[in-house]
Amino acid sequence: MNFGIIIVICTLLLLAYIFTVSSSKTKIPSVILLLILGWVVKQGSFFFNIVIPDLNPLLPILGSIGLILIVLEGSLELELNKKKLPFVGKTFVTAIVPLIITALIVAFAFSYVLKVNFKDGLINAIPLCIISSAIAISSVGHLSAFNKEFAIYESSLSDIIGVLFFNFIVLNSVIDLNSVMHFGLQILLMIGISFIATAFLALLLSKIDHHVKFAPIVLLIILIFAISEIYHLPALIFIMFFGIIMKNFDELERFEWIKKLKPRQLDREVQKFKELIIEAAFLIRSLFFLLFGFLMKTEDILNPETFGIALGISALIYLIRAIQLAYFKVKLMPLLFIAPRGLITILLFLSIPEINRIPFVSKALIIQVIIISALFMMIGLIFNKTEKKETKNFSKAENLSIDIDIPI
């Protein structure tokens, strides 16, 4: 058995843990350090003439599992009640408006400058316009309760809306009323599936008394997600629906059939389940970015042909974000800076059908936008004044009206 491989992987993951726990002090997003570490390992393998098999096929697999765990981790953090609904609606608006506006502008620029059709431009633009919850959620732990919750909601919704938007454009050759209605039916179907699957998984969680009980739940969640993706259903809706219901199960106590599941007792199991998901998300996220860093080429990072475009796209992203936050009366610091691109951008880029690919929208452009957005977030967090942990419940109407005043 090759213990050298085990030693290398364990060492890399321990370094990833150090990067994660130290990020609140250094203000350096762990993703930057993970990408650099992966790149250094690749250079080391060249230096010592170590032959490593092609690891590219592992990237989408790790990315898909990571996306499931990260969105589930984020949704298990979200409290939802009647007082919180206006806040959820407002973060939904702040997630969807810049995504669509930025994607349309970038798509128009691609179609005008590169002489491609608008649909292909839009398909290639959408991945660049989605906030990465994988990076955002792991970087806001030291912020105030309000800013942390805002970032979690916004980035999770951006992932879900972005994937829905991407799939809708890719899967429909013609965008018309029929395609919109068909897509709406798919969403309704997924909501129904989510409700049934969540009820079933909650029942399993409350009834299984075997010492192995969380692994089957996680495997079933991944299985439902994968089957839904095969049939082009918006599977991330199920992940978020399940997480939010599990987190807020005690809010449903007024329903007689819910009482049979013993919500108070189930809450303790959900807390243990949440801890498992956090640990698993850390491992998969770290492996994904280490692998992506390993697969990066130096010429992609320093590609002068795409660097100007990457800077232009990044400037557009933060300009639209600044205008939106100012209009909605949200404090710019530090939320303006928390709009990183990452895991979901890479996954959707890899999912672009060959027929719709624009050669100029290359891996180099994707890498540069990801690095620029991560560096911008790092600068924002470094220059942001230290925020004290707030113990107040930000679901209170007066807090919401002060921090955000969004006309819906």
Backbone hydrogen bonds, N-H to C=O, Kabsch-Sander energy under -0.5 kcal/mol:
donor,donor_aa,acceptor,acceptor_aa,energy
3,F,1,M,-1.3
5,I,2,N,-0.6
6,I,2,N,-1.0
7,I,3,F,-2.6
8,V,4,G,-2.3
9,I,5,I,-2.6
10,C,6,I,-2.5
11,T,7,I,-2.3
12,L,8,V,-2.6
13,L,9,I,-2.3
14,L,10,C,-2.2
15,L,11,T,-2.2
16,A,12,L,-2.2
17,Y,13,L,-2.0
18,I,14,L,-2.1
19,F,15,L,-2.5
20,T,16,A,-2.1
21,V,17,Y,-2.6
22,S,18,I,-1.8
23,S,19,F,-0.8
23,S,20,T,-0.6
25,K,22,S,-1.1
26,T,22,S,-2.8
27,K,23,S,-2.3
32,I,29,P,-1.1
33,L,29,P,-1.1
34,L,30,S,-2.5
35,L,31,V,-2.5
36,I,32,I,-2.3
37,L,33,L,-2.6
38,G,34,L,-2.7
39,W,35,L,-2.2
40,V,36,I,-2.6
41,V,37,L,-2.3
42,K,38,G,-1.8
43,Q,39,W,-2.1
44,G,40,V,-2.5
45,S,41,V,-2.2
46,F,42,K,-1.6
47,F,43,Q,-2.5
48,F,44,G,-2.4
49,N,46,F,-1.0
50,I,45,S,-2.7
51,V,49,N,-0.6
52,I,50,I,-0.6
58,L,55,L,-1.3
59,L,55,L,-0.6
59,L,56,N,-1.3
61,I,57,P,-0.7
62,L,58,L,-2.8
63,G,59,L,-2.5
64,S,60,P,-2.4
65,I,61,I,-2.2
66,G,62,L,-2.7
67,L,63,G,-2.6
68,I,64,S,-2.0
69,L,65,I,-2.4
70,I,66,G,-2.7
71,V,67,L,-2.4
72,L,68,I,-2.2
73,E,69,L,-2.6
74,G,70,I,-2.5
75,S,71,V,-2.6
76,L,72,L,-1.9
77,E,74,G,-1.2
78,L,75,S,-0.9
79,E,77,E,-0.5
84,K,81,N,-0.7
85,L,81,N,-1.1
85,L,82,K,-0.5
88,V,84,K,-2.1
89,G,85,L,-2.5
90,K,86,P,-2.0
91,T,87,F,-2.3
92,F,88,V,-2.0
93,V,89,G,-1.7
94,T,90,K,-2.2
95,A,91,T,-1.3
96,I,92,F,-2.3
97,V,93,V,-2.4
99,L,95,A,-0.7
100,I,96,I,-2.2
101,I,97,V,-2.4
102,T,98,P,-2.5
103,A,99,L,-2.1
104,L,100,I,-2.4
105,I,101,I,-2.3
106,V,102,T,-2.7
107,A,103,A,-2.5
108,F,104,L,-2.3
109,A,105,I,-2.3
110,F,106,V,-2.6
111,S,107,A,-2.6
112,Y,108,F,-2.4
113,V,109,A,-2.9
114,L,110,F,-2.2
121,G,117,N,-2.0
122,L,118,F,-2.5
123,I,119,K,-2.5
124,N,120,D,-2.0
125,A,121,G,-1.3
126,I,122,L,-2.3
128,L,125,A,-1.1
129,C,125,A,-0.5
129,C,126,I,-1.9
130,I,127,P,-0.8
132,S,340,P,-3.4
133,S,131,I,-0.8
135,I,132,S,-0.5
136,A,132,S,-2.8
137,I,133,S,-2.1
139,S,135,I,-0.7
139,S,136,A,-1.1
140,V,136,A,-0.7
140,V,137,I,-0.6
143,L,140,V,-1.7
148,K,144,S,-2.7
149,E,145,A,-2.4
150,F,146,F,-2.8
151,A,147,N,-2.4
152,I,148,K,-2.2
153,Y,149,E,-2.6
154,E,150,F,-2.9
155,S,151,A,-2.5
156,S,152,I,-2.1
157,L,153,Y,-2.7
158,S,154,E,-2.4
159,D,155,S,-2.2
160,I,156,S,-2.1
161,I,157,L,-3.1
162,G,158,S,-2.5
163,V,159,D,-2.4
164,L,160,I,-2.3
165,F,161,I,-2.9
166,F,162,G,-2.6
167,N,163,V,-2.8
168,F,164,L,-2.4
169,I,165,F,-2.0
170,V,166,F,-2.6
171,L,167,N,-2.7
172,N,168,F,-0.8
173,S,171,L,-0.6
176,D,174,V,-0.8
180,V,176,D,-2.0
181,M,177,L,-2.6
182,H,178,N,-2.5
183,F,179,S,-2.2
184,G,180,V,-2.3
185,L,181,M,-2.1
186,Q,182,H,-1.8
187,I,183,F,-2.0
188,L,184,G,-2.2
189,L,185,L,-2.7
190,M,186,Q,-2.4
191,I,187,I,-2.2
192,G,188,L,-2.2
193,I,189,L,-2.6
194,S,190,M,-2.7
195,F,191,I,-2.2
196,I,192,G,-2.2
197,A,193,I,-3.0
198,T,194,S,-2.6
199,A,195,F,-2.1
200,F,196,I,-2.2
201,L,197,A,-2.7
202,A,198,T,-2.5
203,L,199,A,-2.0
204,L,200,F,-2.3
205,L,201,L,-2.5
206,S,202,A,-1.8
207,K,203,L,-1.7
208,I,204,L,-2.8
213,K,211,H,-0.7
217,I,213,K,-0.7
218,V,214,F,-2.5
219,L,215,A,-2.6
220,L,216,P,-2.3
221,I,217,I,-2.2
222,I,218,V,-2.4
223,L,219,L,-2.4
224,I,220,L,-2.7
225,F,221,I,-2.2
226,A,222,I,-2.6
227,I,223,L,-2.5
228,S,224,I,-2.3
229,E,225,F,-2.2
230,I,226,A,-2.0
231,Y,227,I,-1.5
232,H,229,E,-1.7
233,L,228,S,-3.1
235,A,233,L,-2.1
237,I,234,P,-1.3
238,F,235,A,-0.8
239,I,235,A,-1.3
240,M,236,L,-2.4
241,F,237,I,-2.6
242,F,238,F,-2.9
243,G,239,I,-2.2
244,I,240,M,-2.5
245,I,241,F,-2.3
246,M,242,F,-2.5
247,K,243,G,-2.2
248,N,244,I,-1.8
249,F,246,M,-0.9
251,E,248,N,-1.5
252,L,249,F,-1.8
253,E,250,D,-1.2
255,F,252,L,-2.0
258,I,255,F,-0.7
259,K,255,F,-1.2
260,K,256,E,-0.7
261,L,258,I,-1.7
262,K,259,K,-1.8
266,L,262,K,-2.6
267,D,263,P,-2.2
268,R,264,R,-0.9
269,E,265,Q,-1.2
270,V,266,L,-2.6
271,Q,267,D,-2.0
272,K,268,R,-1.7
273,F,269,E,-2.5
274,K,270,V,-2.9
275,E,271,Q,-1.9
276,L,272,K,-1.8
277,I,273,F,-2.3
278,I,274,K,-2.5
279,E,275,E,-2.0
280,A,276,L,-2.6
281,A,277,I,-3.0
282,F,278,I,-1.9
283,L,279,E,-1.9
284,I,280,A,-2.5
285,R,281,A,-2.7
286,S,282,F,-2.4
287,L,283,L,-2.4
288,F,284,I,-2.5
289,F,285,R,-2.2
290,L,286,S,-2.3
291,L,287,L,-2.4
292,F,288,F,-2.6
293,G,289,F,-2.4
294,F,290,L,-2.2
295,L,291,L,-2.1
296,M,292,F,-0.8
300,D,297,K,-0.9
301,I,297,K,-1.7
302,L,298,T,-2.0
303,N,300,D,-0.8
306,T,303,N,-0.5
307,F,303,N,-1.1
308,G,304,P,-0.7
310,A,306,T,-2.7
311,L,307,F,-2.4
312,G,308,G,-2.2
313,I,309,I,-2.9
314,S,310,A,-2.3
315,A,311,L,-2.6
316,L,312,G,-2.2
317,I,313,I,-2.4
318,Y,314,S,-2.1
319,L,315,A,-2.1
320,I,316,L,-2.5
321,R,317,I,-1.9
322,A,318,Y,-2.3
323,I,319,L,-2.3
324,Q,320,I,-2.5
325,L,321,R,-2.7
326,A,322,A,-2.3
327,Y,323,I,-2.5
328,F,324,Q,-2.3
329,K,326,A,-1.1
330,V,325,L,-3.1
336,L,332,L,-3.5
337,F,334,P,-1.4
338,I,334,P,-0.7
338,I,335,L,-0.6
339,A,337,F,-1.8
346,I,342,G,-2.3
347,L,343,L,-2.5
348,L,344,I,-2.4
349,F,345,T,-2.1
350,L,346,I,-2.4
351,S,347,L,-1.0
352,I,348,L,-0.6
352,I,349,F,-1.0
356,N,353,P,-1.5
357,R,353,P,-0.7
357,R,354,E,-0.9
361,V,358,I,-1.3
362,S,360,F,-2.0
366,I,362,S,-1.9
367,I,363,K,-2.8
368,Q,364,A,-2.4
369,V,365,L,-2.3
370,I,366,I,-2.3
371,I,367,I,-2.6
372,I,368,Q,-2.7
373,S,369,V,-2.5
374,A,370,I,-2.1
375,L,371,I,-2.6
376,F,372,I,-2.4
377,M,373,S,-2.1
378,M,374,A,-2.2
379,I,375,L,-2.5
380,G,376,F,-2.3
381,L,377,M,-2.4
382,I,378,M,-2.3
383,F,379,I,-2.2
384,N,380,G,-0.6
394,F,392,K,-0.8
396,K,393,N,-1.4
400,L,396,K,-1.9
401,S,397,A,-2.5
402,I,398,E,-1.3
403,D,399,N,-2.5
404,I,400,L,-2.7
405,D,328,F,-1.8
408,I,406,I,-0.6
